[in-house]
């Protein structure tokens, strides 16, 4: 599956426990990463400072669904289930 342009759910729903440039303590679930651009694209995409956890994320229908709303819901549910 190709990443859905303008979604940004993976930059909002999951927590990130490791450091992100400008966010040394990571981010909480439901909090938007500071690198999420206004058009919901990653400002670090393709850059060497992009965190490995973000770089490893692969869009897939079971976690992204068929819409941005489904992706936010699914990723939030996965985050909650794996706490």
Protein Blocks (a to p, Z undefined) as FASTA:
>chain_A
ZZdehklmmmmmpccfbdcehianopaehiacfklcfkopafkgoiaklcfklmmpccdf
klnojbfklmmmmmmmmmmmmZZ
